[in-house]
C-alpha cells in the first residue's frame, strides 16, 4: 500500500518535473527541484512507516482495553443480576407472607359469620317451632270459640222465646199491645229526660251568663283602662283676639262692606260687641269657623283690610285648612297603627277634626273607637286589624254628610267601596248602628267600642247635636231650591242668608224665592222662635288694568 502510494506520487512528481523543465528550461533549477522532491518523498515514506507502526500499537492497546471493559461489564451485570434476584425473592416472600396473613383474617371472619348464621338458623328453628305450637293453640281456641258462640246463640234464642212468652202474658194481663206499652214507656222516659235536661240547661245557661258577664266586664274594663284618649268637645263660636279696639272699625269697614265680605266669603257670622279687644266668629260648621279665624288673624297682621284682599286671604286660609286636615288624617292613622289607608280616605278622615257629634270631636272619637276595638279583638282572639280599621272608619260618612245626601252610614259604605276596602271592614261600617244583622265578631266589637267611646260620662251633649242638625237641615232646605248658589245659617240658626245666581234669578224671582223658602222651612222644620230668610243677589264685574 505504501509502495502504491509512492508510485502514484512519483508519477505525479515526474509529470510535474517534466512540465517544469519544458517551461523553465533551466537545468540547475530542475536539479534543485528534483532533489527537493526526492527528499520530500523520502520523508513521506518514512512518516508512513512510523504512522503504521504507531497505529498497529494503538489498535492493540484498544483491543486489550475493550476486552477488559467487556469483562468488567459482564462481571458487574452478573453482580446486579444476583442482587436483583435476591431482592425479587425477598419481595415475593413479603407478598406471600401478607397474602397468608390476609387469608388467615378472611378465614377468621368467615368462621365468625358461619357461627352467627348457625346461631340465627337455630333461633329461627326455635321460633318456627313456637309459631307452630301457637298456630295449633289458635286452632284449638278457634274451635272452642265456635262452640261457645253456638252455645250463646242457642241461649239467646231461648231467651228471646222466653221474652216473647212473657210479653204475650203481659199483654194479656195489662190489656195493652206491645206497641202501646212501648209508646207509654217512651213517653214516660222522654218527659223525665226533658225535665232533667231542662234543669241542666238552665243551670248551664245561668253559669254561662254569670261567667260571660264577668268575662265581658273584665274585657271591657281592661280595654277602657288601656285606652287613654283626650275628652274633646267643640263649641260653635270662636273668639279672635284683636290688638286694639280700633281694629274693630277696620274689620267692619265703611258702611260695613268689609264685614259683609268676610261673612259672604266664609259663611260665618261675625259678632262685634262691647267685648274689649275681641271679636266673635259664630258658625255651626267648624271648618268655616276655622277658615274665618285664620283669615281674620292674617288680615289683622297684614293690616290691609278691603274686599279684594279679604277674598285673597280667605282662599289662602282655605288652602291652609286643607293642609291641616291632611296632616290631621295622617296623624290619626299613625295613632291607631293603620299605615296602608288610601290617601283620599286619609284626607276625608282629617275633615272629622272639624266635625262633632253631640259635642264630641268625631276624629278623636274614631281614634278612641279604633283603639278600644283593637284591644277587645286582642282579648277575644278576633282579627285585630279588621276591628281597628272598622272602628277607625265607622263614622267616616259624617265628614261629608252635610255635602252628600244620605245617612253617614250609607255615605261611609259608599266611600269604603269606592276606595277598595275589604268586605269585612265595610260590614263593620254598615252594622255599627244595628241596621243589618251581624255576620262577624269584628262588627260586634266595633259596635261595642263605638258605644263605649260615645256613652262614657261627658263624652257627648245631646242639645248641641240637635242644634247642629237643625242648622244643617236649614241649609239643606235652602240649597234645594233652583238658582241657589250658597246658603249660610247664622245667628245660631235665627237667620239664613242665601246667595243666588244672578243669571238665573232676577229681582222679581228673588221676592218669590224668599217666600217659598220661608214657607218650606215652616212646613218641614221644628225650631224655637223665628228664622229670618235673606236672599242676596249681586253682580260682579272684573277687569284688569295692564
Secondary structure, DSSP 8 states (H G I E B T S, - for coil): -HHHHHHHHHHHHHHHHHHHHHHH--HHHHHHHHHHHHHHHHHHHHHHHHHHHHHHHHHHHHHHHHHHHHHHHHHHHHHHHHHHHHHHHHHHHHHHHHHHHHHHHHHHHHHHHHHHHHHHHHHHHHHHHHHHHHHHHHHHHHHHHHHHHHHHHHHHHHHHHHHHHHHHHHHHHH---HHHHHHHHHHHHHHHHHHHHHHHHHHHHHHHHHHHHHHHHHHHHHHHHH------B--SEEEEE-SSTHHHHHHH-GGGHHHHHHHHHH--EEE--S-TTEEEEE-S-HHHHHHHHHHHHHHHHH---SHHHHHHHHHHHHHHHHHHHHHHHHHHHHHHT-----HHHHHHHHHGGG-EETTEEHHHHHHHHHHHHHHHHHHHT--HHHHHHHHHHTTGGGGTTTTSSS-HHHHHHHHHHHTT--HHHHHHHHHTTTSS---SHHHHHHHHHHHHHHHSTTS--HHHHHHHHHHHHHHHHHHTSTTEEEEEEEGGGTEEEEEE-TTT--HHHHHHHHHHHHHHHHHH---SS--EEEEE----------
